[in-house]
Amino acid sequence: MKHLREEPEKLLDKSTKFWLMQQIRARLKQLRHERDMTQADVAEKLGKDQVYVSNCESGRRRLDPIELLAFTSVYEITLEELYGNLDLEEAISRDYSI
């Protein structure tokens, strides 16, 4: 991870950001399942509708930092716990060209 501190721009690569956001969305869905909650349950706690949660989990809606904080509040975790499972080394080393 040392080189990430030296070259943070690598995390801003478009394909790397896309992959990392996919991982975050999958983590949100995993947390919901672990807590035996439906999308409607989460939506109610957020003051939103079920479609909002569905769109957040599927990638049809781009999540901003405040929305991520709201989700961590619902799941009673910290941002560090949300991001803790992300393998940044894998993210920047992936070959996205096909």
C-alpha positions in Angstrom: 0.0 0.0 0.0 3.0 2.3 0.3 3.0 3.2 -3.3 -0.7 4.3 -3.1 0.4 7.0 -0.7 3.1 8.0 -3.2 0.8 7.7 -6.3 -2.8 8.3 -5.1 -3.7 9.2 -8.7 -3.8 5.5 -9.5 -7.0 5.2 -7.4 -8.6 7.8 -9.6 -8.2 5.9 -12.8 -11.7 5.5 -14.2 -11.7 1.7 -14.5 -10.2 1.4 -11.0 -12.9 3.6 -9.5 -15.6 1.6 -11.3 -14.2 -1.7 -9.9 -13.9 -0.3 -6.4 -17.5 1.1 -6.5 -18.7 -2.4 -7.6 -17.0 -3.8 -4.5 -18.6 -1.2 -2.2 -22.1 -1.9 -3.7 -21.6 -5.6 -3.2 -20.5 -4.9 0.4 -23.6 -2.9 1.1 -25.8 -5.7 -0.2 -23.8 -8.2 1.9 -24.3 -6.1 5.0 -28.0 -6.0 4.3 -28.2 -9.7 4.0 -26.1 -10.3 7.1 -28.6 -8.3 9.1 -31.5 -10.1 7.5 -32.9 -6.9 6.2 -34.9 -6.3 3.0 -34.3 -3.3 0.7 -37.6 -1.9 2.0 -36.3 -2.2 5.6 -33.1 -0.3 4.8 -35.1 2.3 2.7 -37.4 2.9 5.6 -34.5 3.7 7.9 -33.0 6.0 5.3 -36.3 7.8 4.7 -36.2 6.6 1.1 -38.1 4.1 -1.1 -37.0 0.6 -1.9 -36.1 1.6 -5.5 -33.5 4.0 -4.1 -31.7 1.1 -2.2 -32.0 -1.2 -5.2 -30.4 1.5 -7.4 -27.6 2.1 -4.9 -26.8 -1.6 -4.7 -27.0 -2.2 -8.5 -25.0 0.8 -9.6 -27.9 2.6 -11.3 -27.3 5.4 -8.7 -24.0 6.9 -7.9 -23.4 7.1 -4.2 -21.9 10.2 -2.7 -19.9 10.2 0.6 -22.9 11.4 2.7 -25.1 8.6 1.4 -22.4 6.1 2.3 -22.4 7.5 5.8 -26.1 7.0 6.0 -25.8 3.4 5.0 -23.0 2.8 7.6 -25.4 4.3 10.2 -28.1 1.9 9.2 -25.7 -1.1 9.4 -24.0 0.3 12.5 -20.5 0.1 11.1 -17.8 2.7 10.5 -16.6 3.8 7.1 -13.4 2.0 7.9 -15.4 -1.2 8.3 -17.1 -0.6 5.0 -13.9 0.1 3.1 -11.8 -2.4 5.1 -12.5 -5.3 2.8 -11.4 -3.5 -0.3 -8.2 -4.7 -1.8 -6.7 -1.5 -3.2 -3.6 -3.4 -4.4 -5.8 -5.7 -6.5 -7.9 -2.7 -7.8 -4.9 -0.9 -9.3 -3.1 -4.0 -10.6 -6.1 -5.3 -12.5 -5.9 -5.4 -16.3 -9.0 -3.8 -17.6 -8.2 -4.0 -21.2 -10.0 -6.7 -23.0 
